């Protein structure tokens, strides 16, 4: 095998070979179809760290005539190490053996073997023939169980057969595998041939370094977009006070739209960071991230607990709702309900949509300036940050073979975000950044932003 690790993904049609390739190569452009036999030619997909290819994976067709192929292998034992090459030379032009030749070609070129099966079905004579062919190639090989269901009745018989034919056996669900699952499988590849260990060790280290860079970029994006959300406001000018109420409502809609655009830009950036293209912009209805930023469910599920809010309020220098009913020029819109009496009422904590600072300013030369935002809720920064974090966490662990997105809300205490797990030290870091955005010195913003980025890097892992 050449210095660059290379593996041929081999198996029966529709056993999940392309799914394995997509998830291991972090490439959701790999064609995955429920129709057996869709892959008819070998195709190479590279796992990259930055611009550098570190492992090659070759997606191959399923076996076409494994029993006839095995018979030829058994009848031609005398050809020794050239048995696979001789088989391709003899049958390469025969359409009845096209798939078998195509999947064996990367093996001749030095690729290791990853044999993929769905062990939820019973083993057949065809499966046994496939495994024996791969054993007779005398190449390093691993069996990968890619479960498509929870059926386990046949699992033990598969494992027994695998131990007779393969150097190593692993279970790996390509549809649900997270980052750590991928790392564990790549680490396990070292065991199938000691000669390959140095190259694979280097490849795994490069994967880890690339992941770290991506995590740092995602954390930087969170801090950058949180700052944008905290500063977000919109304003306009009026000649007469009579249209102020109508203009205020228009600006409220514009304010919400600007926040939506900030979140949309963030999500696009995160998908680009992790090279994920199939995660739909519109998430499923059951996802907490599909909720409107100011929905009651979002504010109940995300952000700080009541106890944390009291701490955050003290750190920020103002409690819940303080400064909410702000006005300039003696004019107030009257839309900011005090939350002081509602702290114990749970659902009232979501009133963030009513806490965008709105004011009208009388201009010296005549006319009025109407402004909505920034949001003055102590809870808002943490709800927004949780939305950023959950999305980054979800995308960073996306299995590239998956065909749909799902971010569910399932937490015993009703809080699903990151910030609700923070202690006082983490809250100090976050509130220091919020204060710096709202009026601190440039050096405070830079240092507090760096501290918050590191906090998010550690949390993303």
FENHUGI-V714453 format. One record per residue. N is the residue number from 1. RES is the residue in three letters. PHI is phi in degrees with one decimal (NA if undefined). D_LAST is the distance of its C-alpha to the last C-alpha in Angstrom with 1 decimal. Layout:
<<N,RES,PHI,D_LAST> <N,RES,PHI,D_LAST>>
This chain:
<<1,UNK,NA,33.4> <2,UNK,-71.3,32.6> <3,UNK,-60.9,29.8> <4,UNK,-80.0,27.5> <5,UNK,-59.4,26.3> <6,UNK,-140.2,27.9> <7,UNK,-134.7,27.9> <8,UNK,-94.3,30.4> <9,UNK,-92.0,29.3> <10,UNK,-126.0,32.5> <11,UNK,164.7,33.9> <12,UNK,-71.5,36.2> <13,UNK,-55.5,36.3> <14,UNK,66.1,33.9> <15,UNK,-100.2,31.7> <16,UNK,102.9,28.5> <17,UNK,-62.1,28.6> <18,UNK,-64.6,27.7> <19,UNK,-65.2,24.8> <20,UNK,-62.2,23.4> <21,UNK,-61.1,24.0> <22,UNK,-60.4,22.3> <23,UNK,-73.6,19.0> <24,UNK,-73.3,19.0> <25,UNK,-90.1,20.1> <26,UNK,55.6,17.9> <27,UNK,-131.7,21.2> <28,UNK,-85.6,22.3> <29,UNK,-88.5,25.7> <30,UNK,-64.1,26.7> <31,UNK,-71.6,29.7> <32,UNK,-121.4,29.2> <33,UNK,-134.2,32.4> <34,UNK,-74.3,33.7> <35,UNK,-83.0,37.0> <36,UNK,-61.5,37.6> <37,UNK,82.4,38.5> <38,UNK,-68.0,36.9> <39,UNK,-85.8,35.7> <40,UNK,-118.8,38.9> <41,UNK,-129.4,37.8> <42,UNK,-66.0,35.1> <43,UNK,-142.7,32.4> <44,UNK,-93.1,29.8> <45,UNK,-131.7,26.2> <46,UNK,-98.6,24.1> <47,UNK,-89.4,20.4> <48,UNK,-114.6,19.7> <49,UNK,-119.3,17.4> <50,UNK,67.8,18.7> <51,UNK,-96.3,22.4> <52,UNK,-98.0,22.7> <53,UNK,-78.1,23.4> <54,UNK,-116.1,21.9> <55,UNK,-144.6,23.0> <56,UNK,-106.2,25.8> <57,UNK,-117.4,26.1> <58,UNK,-115.3,29.6> <59,UNK,-80.2,30.2> <60,UNK,-123.1,33.7> <61,UNK,-67.6,36.4> <62,UNK,-74.1,37.1> <63,UNK,-56.3,39.9> <64,UNK,-102.7,43.3> <65,UNK,-133.9,45.9> <66,UNK,-62.5,44.1> <67,UNK,-70.5,47.2> <68,UNK,-69.2,49.5> <69,UNK,-64.2,46.9> <70,UNK,-62.2,46.7> <71,UNK,-58.2,50.5> <72,UNK,-62.8,50.7> <73,UNK,-58.7,48.2> <74,UNK,-70.5,50.2> <75,UNK,-81.7,53.5> <76,UNK,-123.3,52.3> <77,UNK,-64.4,51.0> <78,UNK,-70.2,53.1> <79,UNK,-80.0,51.1> <80,UNK,62.3,48.4> <81,UNK,-66.4,45.2> <82,UNK,-90.0,46.6> <83,UNK,-60.1,46.8> <84,UNK,-65.2,43.9> <85,UNK,-62.9,45.2> <86,UNK,-65.7,48.8> <87,UNK,-62.3,47.8> <88,UNK,-65.3,46.3> <89,UNK,-60.8,49.4> <90,UNK,-76.7,51.7> <91,UNK,-112.2,49.9> <92,UNK,-58.7,48.0> <93,UNK,-95.8,50.7> <94,UNK,-92.6,51.1> <95,UNK,-60.5,49.5> <96,UNK,-72.6,49.4> <97,UNK,-123.9,46.9> <98,UNK,-58.5,45.0> <99,UNK,-63.5,41.7> <100,UNK,-64.2,42.1> <101,UNK,-66.6,42.8> <102,UNK,-63.4,40.0> <103,UNK,-77.1,37.3> <104,UNK,-85.2,38.9> <105,UNK,-58.3,39.1> <106,UNK,-62.8,35.5> <107,UNK,-68.5,36.3> <108,UNK,-59.6,39.3> <109,UNK,-82.0,37.3> <110,UNK,106.3,35.1> <111,UNK,-74.9,32.1> <112,UNK,-75.4,30.6> <113,UNK,-112.5,31.0> <114,UNK,-116.9,28.4> <115,UNK,-95.0,30.7> <116,UNK,-106.7,29.4> <117,UNK,-137.7,31.1> <118,UNK,-100.6,30.9> <119,UNK,-79.2,32.0> <120,UNK,-83.0,33.0> <121,UNK,-112.7,36.4> <122,UNK,-71.6,39.1> <123,UNK,-75.9,39.5> <124,UNK,-121.2,42.5> <125,UNK,-64.3,44.8> <126,UNK,-65.2,43.2> <127,UNK,-61.1,39.7> <128,UNK,-61.8,41.4> <129,UNK,-64.0,43.1> <130,UNK,-60.6,39.9> <131,UNK,-64.1,38.2> <132,UNK,-69.3,41.4> <133,UNK,-58.0,41.5> <134,UNK,-67.3,38.1> <135,UNK,-64.5,39.1> <136,UNK,-70.7,42.2> <137,UNK,-69.6,40.3> <138,UNK,62.4,39.3> <139,UNK,-100.0,35.9> <140,UNK,-57.1,32.6> <141,UNK,-153.5,31.2> <142,UNK,-127.9,28.6> <143,UNK,-97.4,29.2> <144,UNK,-117.6,26.4> <145,UNK,-87.3,27.0> <146,UNK,-110.2,25.8> <147,UNK,-68.9,26.8> <148,UNK,-101.4,28.3> <149,UNK,-153.5,29.3> <150,UNK,-89.4,29.1> <151,UNK,-64.2,32.5> <152,UNK,-126.9,32.4> <153,UNK,-61.0,36.2> <154,UNK,-102.6,36.3> <155,UNK,-61.5,33.0> <156,UNK,-64.8,34.8> <157,UNK,-64.6,37.5> <158,UNK,-64.0,35.0> <159,UNK,-62.9,33.1> <160,UNK,-61.1,36.5> <161,UNK,-66.9,37.4> <162,UNK,-61.1,34.2> <163,UNK,-63.3,34.7> <164,UNK,-82.6,38.0> <165,UNK,-118.7,36.9> <166,UNK,-130.6,33.4> <167,UNK,-75.8,31.6> <168,UNK,-156.7,28.5> <169,UNK,-132.3,27.5> <170,UNK,-136.9,24.2> <171,UNK,-101.3,23.4> <172,UNK,-151.3,21.1> <173,UNK,-90.7,21.3> <174,UNK,-66.3,20.8> <175,UNK,-80.8,21.0> <176,UNK,-124.1,18.1> <177,UNK,-60.7,15.8> <178,UNK,-97.1,12.1> <179,UNK,-54.5,9.9> <180,UNK,-64.9,10.0> <181,UNK,-63.5,13.7> <182,UNK,-64.7,14.4> <183,UNK,-60.5,13.1> <184,UNK,-61.4,15.3> <185,UNK,-68.6,18.2> <186,UNK,-62.6,18.1> <187,UNK,-62.4,18.1> <188,UNK,-67.0,21.0> <189,UNK,-62.2,23.0> <190,UNK,-60.7,23.8> <191,UNK,-74.5,25.9> <192,UNK,-83.4,28.4> <193,UNK,-162.4,30.0> <194,UNK,-62.1,29.7> <195,UNK,-65.2,31.0> <196,UNK,-90.5,27.9> <197,UNK,-58.8,25.4> <198,UNK,-59.8,25.3> <199,UNK,-66.2,24.7> <200,UNK,-72.2,22.0> <201,UNK,-61.6,20.2> <202,UNK,-63.3,20.3> <203,UNK,-63.0,19.1> <204,UNK,-64.7,16.1> <205,UNK,-63.9,15.2> <206,UNK,-66.7,15.8> <207,UNK,-61.4,13.6> <208,UNK,-63.7,10.6> <209,UNK,-64.6,11.9> <210,UNK,-65.1,12.5> <211,UNK,-62.7,9.0> <212,UNK,-62.2,8.0> <213,UNK,-61.7,11.1> <214,UNK,-64.1,10.5> <215,UNK,-62.6,7.3> <216,UNK,-64.7,9.7> <217,UNK,-66.3,12.5> <218,UNK,-66.0,11.2> <219,UNK,-64.1,10.6> <220,UNK,-62.4,14.0> <221,UNK,-64.7,15.5> <222,UNK,-62.1,14.7> <223,UNK,-65.0,16.4> <224,UNK,-61.2,19.2> <225,UNK,-76.7,20.0> <226,UNK,-65.4,19.8> <227,UNK,-59.2,22.4> <228,UNK,-61.1,24.4> <229,UNK,-65.9,24.5> <230,UNK,-69.6,25.5> <231,UNK,-89.5,28.2> <232,UNK,-59.5,29.4> <233,UNK,-159.9,33.1> <234,UNK,-147.9,36.2> <235,UNK,-149.2,39.9> <236,UNK,-154.6,43.3> <237,UNK,-121.3,46.9> <238,UNK,-124.7,49.9> <239,UNK,-85.8,53.6> <240,UNK,-131.3,54.4> <241,UNK,-67.8,52.8> <242,UNK,-60.0,54.1> <243,UNK,-97.8,51.2> <244,UNK,-65.1,48.4> <245,UNK,-64.3,47.4> <246,UNK,-64.3,47.1> <247,UNK,-67.2,45.2> <248,UNK,-60.8,42.8> <249,UNK,-65.1,41.9> <250,UNK,-64.1,41.5> <251,UNK,-69.4,39.2> <252,UNK,-60.3,37.1> <253,UNK,-64.8,36.7> <254,UNK,-65.4,35.9> <255,UNK,-61.6,33.3> <256,UNK,-62.3,31.5> <257,UNK,-64.0,31.8> <258,UNK,-66.0,30.2> <259,UNK,-65.2,27.1> <260,UNK,-61.2,26.9> <261,UNK,-67.9,27.1> <262,UNK,-61.5,24.3> <263,UNK,-66.8,22.0> <264,UNK,-63.2,23.4> <265,UNK,-62.6,22.7> <266,UNK,-61.2,19.1> <267,UNK,-64.3,18.6> <268,UNK,-63.4,20.6> <269,UNK,-65.8,18.5> <270,UNK,-65.7,15.2> <271,UNK,-62.5,17.0> <272,UNK,-68.6,18.3> <273,UNK,-59.1,15.0> <274,UNK,-97.9,13.9> <275,UNK,52.9,17.6> <276,UNK,-111.7,18.0> <277,UNK,-114.2,21.6> <278,UNK,-87.5,22.6> <279,UNK,-68.7,20.7> <280,UNK,-64.3,23.7> <281,UNK,-62.4,24.0> <282,UNK,-88.4,25.9> <283,UNK,-78.3,23.7> <284,UNK,-57.9,25.5> <285,UNK,-61.2,27.6> <286,UNK,-80.0,25.7> <287,UNK,-81.0,22.4> <288,UNK,-65.9,21.8> <289,UNK,-79.5,20.7> <290,UNK,-84.9,24.1> <291,UNK,-70.6,25.7> <292,UNK,-60.7,27.3> <293,UNK,-52.8,25.5> <294,UNK,-104.7,28.4> <295,UNK,-74.1,29.1> <296,UNK,-61.8,29.7> <297,UNK,-63.3,27.2> <298,UNK,-63.3,24.4> <299,UNK,-76.6,25.4> <300,UNK,-78.4,25.8> <301,UNK,-87.1,22.4> <302,UNK,-115.1,20.3> <303,UNK,84.3,20.4> <304,UNK,-85.5,21.4> <305,UNK,-75.4,23.6> <306,UNK,-60.9,27.2> <307,UNK,-64.6,26.6> <308,UNK,-63.5,23.7> <309,UNK,-61.0,25.9> <310,UNK,-64.5,28.6> <311,UNK,-66.7,26.4> <312,UNK,-61.8,25.0> <313,UNK,-60.9,28.6> <314,UNK,-67.0,29.8> <315,UNK,-66.9,27.1> <316,UNK,-81.1,28.0> <317,UNK,88.4,31.7> <318,UNK,-156.5,32.7> <319,UNK,-85.9,32.4> <320,UNK,-59.3,32.0> <321,UNK,83.5,34.5> <322,UNK,-65.1,35.9> <323,UNK,82.7,37.0> <324,UNK,-71.8,36.7> <325,UNK,-94.7,40.5> <326,UNK,-94.0,40.8> <327,UNK,-149.9,43.7> <328,UNK,-133.3,45.4> <329,UNK,69.3,49.0> <330,UNK,77.9,49.8> <331,UNK,-114.8,48.4> <332,UNK,-131.2,45.7> <333,UNK,-83.6,44.7> <334,UNK,70.5,44.5> <335,UNK,-102.0,41.4> <336,UNK,-98.5,39.2> <337,UNK,-74.5,39.6> <338,UNK,-69.0,38.8> <339,UNK,-100.0,36.0> <340,UNK,-54.8,37.1> <341,UNK,-81.2,39.0> <342,UNK,-106.1,36.3> <343,UNK,-57.7,33.4> <344,UNK,-82.9,34.2> <345,UNK,-97.9,34.8> <346,UNK,66.2,31.2> <347,UNK,-64.5,31.9> <348,UNK,-68.6,33.3> <349,UNK,-69.8,29.9> <350,UNK,-92.2,29.4> <351,UNK,-71.9,32.2> <352,UNK,-59.6,30.1> <353,UNK,-66.1,32.1> <354,UNK,-92.4,35.1> <355,UNK,-113.5,33.5> <356,UNK,-80.2,33.5> <357,UNK,-62.2,35.8> <358,UNK,-120.1,39.1> <359,UNK,-154.8,42.1> <360,UNK,-122.2,45.3> <361,UNK,-118.3,46.7> <362,UNK,-75.9,50.4> <363,UNK,-85.5,50.8> <364,UNK,-57.8,53.5> <365,UNK,-96.5,55.3> <366,UNK,103.1,55.1> <367,UNK,90.2,52.7> <368,UNK,-129.5,49.4> <369,UNK,-109.5,45.8> <370,UNK,-105.5,43.6> <371,UNK,-132.2,39.9> <372,UNK,-122.4,37.1> <373,UNK,95.8,33.8> <374,UNK,-72.1,31.5> <375,UNK,-69.6,30.3> <376,UNK,-106.6,31.0> <377,UNK,-70.2,29.3> <378,UNK,-65.2,27.1> <379,UNK,-81.7,25.0> <380,UNK,-52.4,24.7> <381,UNK,-57.4,21.9> <382,UNK,-81.9,19.6> <383,UNK,-63.9,20.7> <384,UNK,-64.7,20.1> <385,UNK,-63.6,16.7> <386,UNK,-60.8,15.7> <387,UNK,-64.4,17.2> <388,UNK,-61.4,15.2> <389,UNK,-64.7,11.8> <390,UNK,-60.8,12.9> <391,UNK,-68.6,14.2> <392,UNK,-63.0,11.2> <393,UNK,-63.1,9.1> <394,UNK,-63.3,12.3> <395,UNK,-67.4,13.0> <396,UNK,-65.4,9.8> <397,UNK,-108.7,10.6> <398,UNK,-65.9,14.3> <399,UNK,-82.3,16.6> <400,UNK,-67.1,19.0> <401,UNK,-86.1,21.9> <402,UNK,-67.8,21.7> <403,UNK,-107.9,24.7> <404,UNK,-148.1,23.8> <405,UNK,-102.0,21.2> <406,UNK,-159.0,20.7> <407,UNK,-126.6,18.6> <408,UNK,-95.1,20.4> <409,UNK,-112.4,20.8> <410,UNK,-147.7,21.1> <411,UNK,-138.7,20.5> <412,UNK,-60.7,23.2> <413,UNK,-93.5,23.5> <414,UNK,84.2,23.4> <415,UNK,-108.8,20.3> <416,UNK,-112.7,17.5> <417,UNK,-91.9,15.3> <418,UNK,-78.6,12.8> <419,UNK,-63.5,15.5> <420,UNK,-68.8,17.7> <421,UNK,-91.9,15.4> <422,UNK,-78.5,15.7> <423,UNK,-94.6,18.3> <424,UNK,-65.3,20.8> <425,UNK,-65.0,18.9> <426,UNK,-66.7,16.1> <427,UNK,-63.3,19.1> <428,UNK,-63.1,20.8> <429,UNK,-62.6,18.2> <430,UNK,-68.7,18.3> <431,UNK,-69.8,22.1> <432,UNK,-62.5,22.8> <433,UNK,-66.2,21.3> <434,UNK,-59.5,23.3> <435,UNK,-63.7,26.4> <436,UNK,-64.7,26.0> <437,UNK,-65.1,25.9> <438,UNK,-79.9,28.9> <439,UNK,154.3,31.1> <440,UNK,-82.1,29.6> <441,UNK,-77.4,30.3> <442,UNK,-59.5,28.6> <443,UNK,-67.6,27.2> <444,UNK,-67.1,25.8> <445,UNK,-64.7,24.0> <446,UNK,-66.1,22.6> <447,UNK,-70.7,21.4> <448,UNK,-69.8,20.1> <449,UNK,-64.9,18.3> <450,UNK,-63.5,16.5> <451,UNK,-66.2,15.6> <452,UNK,-67.7,14.3> <453,UNK,-59.2,12.2> <454,UNK,-64.6,10.5> <455,UNK,-59.9,10.1> <456,UNK,-73.8,8.5> <457,UNK,-58.7,6.1> <458,UNK,-62.6,5.2> <459,UNK,-73.6,5.4> <460,UNK,-69.2,3.8> <461,UNK,69.9,0.0>>
